């Protein structure tokens, strides 16, 4: 009898005291057996915000009831369980946070762009372009405006996002970086939790 267990990387709960197999993994087995396995208890909530459940813990829990079962892992080796208390959202605080982050990002990005332009002497480059394309009597503002529009379009195309809408179905660079960041954080927390247990 084979039981396929597709363990998840990370699960998040609010006010959940008992964690069962169905909460951390998807089970593939005959229906009656599947429902029985999904109800098996793995962990009870502790004072810590994070706990790590190893695949071996799931195997041991299943073998207690089905010692002859062959268990195949099709998912992660460890599952990070994260608890959070249910909190009422304060819309004013959320708005202030969003506004503060937006201002910081705007000032930081604009400062970086202006500093780069100063270091690379973009003013002189614009003057050369004006002479090249418009002649010596040309208006430098034409080149500056064109460059500014091109810079904005380039940024929008690179980040694949404008006005709350994505330009394509591909993930944006920010989404990719956030995904990598969350993956690294999850792996670090799991390693931090697992290391003291291994020493014991």
PyMOL commands that set and color helices and strands:
alter all, ss='L'
color gray80, all
select helices_A, chain A and resi 21-24+31-38+55-65+91-119+122-133+140-159+173-199
alter helices_A, ss='H'
color red, helices_A
select strands_A, chain A and resi 2-7+10-14+18-20+25-28+41-44+50-54+70-73+78-84+161-162+165-166
alter strands_A, ss='S'
color yellow, strands_A
deselect
rebuild
show_as cartoon
